[in-house]
Amino acid sequence: MAQPSFGTTPESPGDGSQTPPPTGSQGDLELELAGLANALYNLGTTVVSDSTKERQNMKPNENGTGKPVGQRVNDVIGYLSTIEDLAGVLTTLIPFQILQDIDNARNPMFLTRDRLERAATENQFMNGKLKAIEVCLFDYLAQSQLPSPLICNPSSLS
């Protein structure tokens, strides 16, 4: 398969000066996935172009050339075949939730953002607990000369 350059489709962000893929199997997989994305884009534009021509009552074989859709589909199948071959070499695990998000046309980055927000919330909660324990321990040590039980002063928590 011809290796695509990154940032070649019109929807690609940036000016094509992205970081190169890693070396080895992981890099090969990234190149194949980029090629697959490019092949799918080309297939989509070819189908739209062909359907536009058909709407204009132009017969596809009038000028002696056939539709290029079959070649585009073969390109996609070739990339998928290569990716399947690479799957046996790689040991990277992908969380099932991310695959479900992709299947449901949701951005997997939202899952990552939700997890980070939840972790930040739990971190703040635990920091509050630690602060309360610290204040109670400080109060206990300050009152350790007195024979009274451990009493945490709520006003000192703020």
Secondary structure in CASP SS format (residue, H / E / C, confidence):
PFRMAT SS
TARGET T0000
AUTHOR 0000-0000-0000
METHOD secondary structure of the structure
MODEL  1
M C 1.00
A C 1.00
Q C 1.00
P C 1.00
S C 1.00
F C 1.00
G C 1.00
T C 1.00
T C 1.00
P C 1.00
E C 1.00
S C 1.00
P C 1.00
G C 1.00
D C 1.00
G C 1.00
S C 1.00
Q C 1.00
T C 1.00
P C 1.00
P C 1.00
P C 1.00
T C 1.00
G C 1.00
S H 1.00
Q H 1.00
G H 1.00
D H 1.00
L H 1.00
E H 1.00
L H 1.00
E H 1.00
L H 1.00
A H 1.00
G H 1.00
L H 1.00
A H 1.00
N H 1.00
A H 1.00
L H 1.00
Y H 1.00
N H 1.00
L H 1.00
G H 1.00
T H 1.00
T H 1.00
V H 1.00
V H 1.00
S H 1.00
D H 1.00
S H 1.00
T H 1.00
K H 1.00
E H 1.00
R H 1.00
Q C 1.00
N C 1.00
M C 1.00
K C 1.00
P C 1.00
N C 1.00
E C 1.00
N C 1.00
G C 1.00
T C 1.00
G C 1.00
K C 1.00
P C 1.00
V H 1.00
G H 1.00
Q H 1.00
R H 1.00
V H 1.00
N H 1.00
D H 1.00
V H 1.00
I H 1.00
G H 1.00
Y H 1.00
L H 1.00
S H 1.00
T H 1.00
I H 1.00
E H 1.00
D H 1.00
L H 1.00
A H 1.00
G C 1.00
V C 1.00
L C 1.00
T C 1.00
T C 1.00
L C 1.00
I C 1.00
P C 1.00
F H 1.00
Q H 1.00
I H 1.00
L H 1.00
Q H 1.00
D H 1.00
I H 1.00
D H 1.00
N C 1.00
A C 1.00
R C 1.00
N C 1.00
P C 1.00
M H 1.00
F H 1.00
L H 1.00
T H 1.00
R H 1.00
D H 1.00
R H 1.00
L H 1.00
E H 1.00
R H 1.00
A H 1.00
A H 1.00
T H 1.00
E H 1.00
N H 1.00
Q H 1.00
F H 1.00
M H 1.00
N H 1.00
G H 1.00
K H 1.00
L H 1.00
K H 1.00
A H 1.00
I H 1.00
E H 1.00
V H 1.00
C H 1.00
L H 1.00
F H 1.00
D H 1.00
Y H 1.00
L H 1.00
A H 1.00
Q C 1.00
S C 1.00
Q C 1.00
L C 1.00
P C 1.00
S C 1.00
P C 1.00
L C 1.00
I C 1.00
C C 1.00
N C 1.00
P H 1.00
S H 1.00
S H 1.00
L H 1.00
S C 1.00
END
